[in-house]
Amino acid sequence: MQIGHRLYYLKTVGNVVLIREERDGVARDTSVEEDFTIYEPLRQLSPDAVDYLQLELGEIREQLARGYMPSRVNPETKNIEWSLPVAGDLEQNRTTKIEQLNWCYKRDVEAGFQSAALGMEHMYPSDAEARENLQLVIKRLEIGEKQALTAGIDLSKPENRPTFPYLTIDAGPLPHNLDQLEQVFADGVDAAGPALEKFRTLRERAMAATSNEDLQAIQC
């Protein structure tokens, strides 16, 4: 599946509040409703106050590569208004670029991930709170299994294993046992790997840039 950038903006004034990344080769796209649960800038707003513009793959890639950023969508015409590339002090622009890369890394890591721990693919949340909750639930099920073994319960039977209704983005809370949640955790770690590698590579480029043009060419 090939999906272009999705621009979320305030209905009344058109100011862009989130530039959702392109998605090339993903198994499924997240819905607008799912985006409101994934991305922090959207979670802070009422869905009724926000509209979006879905773009084609690559539609604004050239502008972004040149350092322009979509700052506003005209609510009536749906035309994109652009902020100009930042000129001036190289070191200040380097700091700004690294801050942007950090934001993009956080966005990518918190965009959710897929896991087939239950036997079929489900989308799971991956923001900081969700990652912490997952570790707590795993710990809780570890304790539950130890208590069950102490009580003489046969955990080789699947129906005897403790479960927890853990949240999925696409299907709501679903019962997971310990092995399944450990698989979800492992899949989440694997999903975050490419985002970390991308961030490190782009940050190295930003640190090595010798001109504002070099910095503007770095896009996340």
C-alpha positions as CSV (number, residue, x, y, z in Angstrom):
1,M,0.0,0.0,0.0
2,Q,1.3,3.4,-1.0
3,I,0.0,6.4,1.0
4,G,1.1,10.0,0.7
5,H,1.5,12.6,3.5
6,R,-1.7,13.4,5.4
7,L,-2.0,17.0,6.6
8,Y,-4.1,17.6,9.7
9,Y,-5.2,21.2,10.2
10,L,-7.6,23.3,12.3
11,K,-10.9,23.7,10.5
12,T,-11.4,27.4,11.4
13,V,-8.0,28.9,10.6
14,G,-6.3,26.2,8.5
15,N,-3.1,26.0,10.6
16,V,-1.3,22.6,10.1
17,V,-1.1,20.7,13.4
18,L,0.4,17.4,12.1
19,I,2.2,16.3,9.0
20,R,1.7,12.6,8.9
21,E,4.5,10.7,7.1
22,E,4.3,8.9,3.8
23,R,3.7,5.2,3.9
24,D,5.2,3.1,1.1
25,G,4.7,-0.7,1.2
26,V,2.8,-0.9,4.5
27,A,0.3,-3.7,4.9
28,R,-2.5,-1.3,6.0
29,D,-3.0,2.3,6.7
30,T,-4.2,3.7,9.9
31,S,-7.6,5.5,9.8
32,V,-8.2,9.1,10.9
33,E,-9.8,7.8,14.1
34,E,-6.6,5.7,14.8
35,D,-4.4,8.6,14.2
36,F,-6.2,10.6,16.9
37,T,-5.2,7.8,19.4
38,I,-1.6,7.6,18.1
39,Y,-0.2,11.1,17.6
40,E,0.2,13.4,20.6
41,P,-0.7,16.7,18.7
42,L,-4.0,15.1,17.7
43,R,-4.8,13.6,21.1
44,Q,-4.8,17.2,22.5
45,L,-7.5,18.3,20.1
46,S,-11.2,17.6,19.5
47,P,-11.7,15.6,16.3
48,D,-14.5,18.1,15.5
49,A,-12.0,20.9,15.4
50,V,-9.7,19.2,12.9
51,D,-9.9,18.4,9.2
52,Y,-7.3,16.7,7.0
53,L,-5.9,16.7,3.5
54,Q,-4.8,13.3,2.1
55,L,-2.0,13.7,-0.5
56,E,-0.7,11.3,-3.1
57,L,2.6,9.5,-2.6
58,G,5.4,11.9,-3.4
59,E,3.1,14.9,-4.0
60,I,5.0,17.3,-1.7
61,R,8.3,15.4,-1.4
62,E,10.3,17.9,-3.5
63,Q,9.1,20.9,-1.5
64,L,10.0,19.2,1.8
65,A,13.4,18.2,0.4
66,R,14.1,21.9,-0.4
67,G,13.3,22.9,3.2
68,Y,9.7,24.2,2.7
69,M,7.1,23.1,5.3
70,P,3.3,23.2,4.9
71,S,2.1,25.7,7.5
72,R,-1.5,26.1,6.5
73,V,-4.3,24.6,4.4
74,N,-6.9,27.0,3.1
75,P,-10.1,25.6,4.6
76,E,-12.1,26.7,1.5
77,T,-9.8,25.9,-1.5
78,K,-7.7,23.2,0.2
79,N,-4.6,24.9,-1.2
80,I,-1.4,24.4,0.8
81,E,0.5,27.5,2.1
82,W,4.2,27.0,2.7
83,S,6.7,28.4,5.2
84,L,10.0,29.5,3.6
85,P,13.3,27.6,4.3
86,V,15.1,28.9,7.3
87,A,18.3,30.9,6.4
88,G,20.9,32.4,8.8
89,D,23.2,30.9,11.3
90,L,24.4,27.4,10.4
91,E,24.8,26.2,14.0
92,Q,21.3,27.5,15.0
93,N,19.8,25.8,12.0
94,R,21.7,22.6,12.8
95,T,20.2,22.6,16.3
96,T,16.7,23.2,14.8
97,K,17.2,20.4,12.3
98,I,18.3,17.9,15.1
99,E,15.2,18.9,17.1
100,Q,13.1,18.2,14.0
101,L,14.8,14.8,13.6
102,N,14.1,14.0,17.3
103,W,10.4,14.9,16.8
104,C,10.2,12.7,13.7
105,Y,11.9,9.8,15.5
106,K,9.4,10.1,18.4
107,R,6.5,10.3,15.9
108,D,7.7,7.2,14.0
109,V,8.2,5.2,17.2
110,E,4.8,6.2,18.5
111,A,2.9,5.5,15.3
112,G,1.9,2.0,16.3
113,F,3.1,-1.4,15.0
114,Q,1.7,-4.7,13.8
115,S,1.9,-8.0,15.6
116,A,0.5,-11.5,14.8
117,A,0.9,-12.6,18.4
118,L,-2.8,-13.7,18.5
119,G,-2.5,-15.6,15.2
120,M,-3.6,-12.8,13.0
121,E,-2.3,-9.3,12.5
122,H,-3.4,-6.5,14.9
123,M,-2.3,-2.9,15.3
124,Y,-0.9,-2.0,18.7
125,P,-0.2,1.4,20.3
126,S,3.4,2.3,20.9
127,D,3.4,5.6,22.7
128,A,5.4,5.9,25.9
129,E,2.4,5.2,28.1
130,A,1.5,2.1,26.1
131,R,5.0,0.8,26.3
132,E,5.0,1.2,30.1
133,N,1.6,-0.4,30.4
134,L,2.7,-3.4,28.3
135,Q,5.6,-4.0,30.6
136,L,3.4,-3.8,33.7
137,V,0.8,-6.2,32.3
138,I,3.6,-8.7,31.4
139,K,4.8,-8.5,35.0
140,R,1.3,-9.0,36.3
141,L,0.8,-12.1,34.1
142,E,4.2,-13.5,35.3
143,I,3.0,-13.2,38.9
144,G,-0.3,-14.7,37.9
145,E,1.3,-17.8,36.4
146,K,3.6,-18.3,39.4
147,Q,0.5,-18.1,41.7
148,A,-1.3,-20.6,39.5
149,L,1.6,-23.0,39.5
150,T,1.8,-22.7,43.3
151,A,-1.9,-23.6,43.5
152,G,-1.3,-26.7,41.4
153,I,-3.0,-25.5,38.3
154,D,-1.9,-27.2,35.0
155,L,-0.8,-24.4,32.8
156,S,-0.1,-26.7,29.9
157,K,-3.8,-26.4,29.2
158,P,-4.4,-23.1,27.3
159,E,-7.7,-22.5,29.0
160,N,-5.9,-22.5,32.4
161,R,-3.4,-19.7,31.6
162,P,-4.1,-16.3,33.0
163,T,-5.0,-13.7,30.3
164,F,-5.4,-9.9,30.2
165,P,-7.6,-7.8,27.9
166,Y,-4.8,-5.8,26.3
167,L,-5.6,-2.9,24.0
168,T,-5.3,-3.2,20.2
169,I,-5.9,-0.2,18.0
170,D,-8.0,-1.9,15.4
171,A,-10.1,-4.3,17.5
172,G,-10.1,-2.9,21.0
173,P,-9.1,-4.9,24.1
174,L,-8.4,-8.6,23.4
175,P,-7.4,-11.4,25.8
176,H,-3.7,-12.1,25.7
177,N,-1.7,-14.6,27.7
178,L,1.9,-14.1,28.8
179,D,3.6,-15.7,25.8
180,Q,1.4,-13.6,23.5
181,L,2.2,-10.3,25.2
182,E,5.9,-11.1,25.3
183,Q,5.6,-11.6,21.5
184,V,3.9,-8.2,21.2
185,F,6.7,-6.6,23.2
186,A,9.3,-8.3,20.9
187,D,7.5,-7.2,17.8
188,G,7.3,-3.6,19.1
189,V,11.1,-3.6,19.7
190,D,11.7,-4.9,16.2
191,A,9.3,-2.3,14.7
192,A,11.2,0.6,16.4
193,G,14.6,-0.6,15.1
194,P,14.3,1.0,11.6
195,A,13.2,4.3,13.0
196,L,16.2,4.4,15.3
197,E,18.6,3.5,12.5
198,K,17.0,6.2,10.3
199,F,17.3,8.8,13.1
200,R,21.0,8.0,13.7
201,T,21.8,8.2,10.0
202,L,20.0,11.5,9.6
203,R,21.5,13.0,12.8
204,E,25.0,12.1,11.6
205,R,24.3,13.9,8.3
206,A,23.0,16.9,10.2
207,M,26.1,17.0,12.4
208,A,28.4,16.8,9.3
209,A,26.5,19.4,7.3
210,T,28.7,22.4,6.2
211,S,25.9,24.6,4.8
212,N,22.3,25.5,5.3
213,E,21.6,23.9,1.9
214,D,23.0,20.6,3.3
215,L,20.7,20.9,6.3
216,Q,17.6,21.7,4.2
217,A,18.2,18.5,2.1
218,I,17.9,16.3,5.2
219,Q,14.2,15.4,5.6
220,C,12.6,12.9,7.9
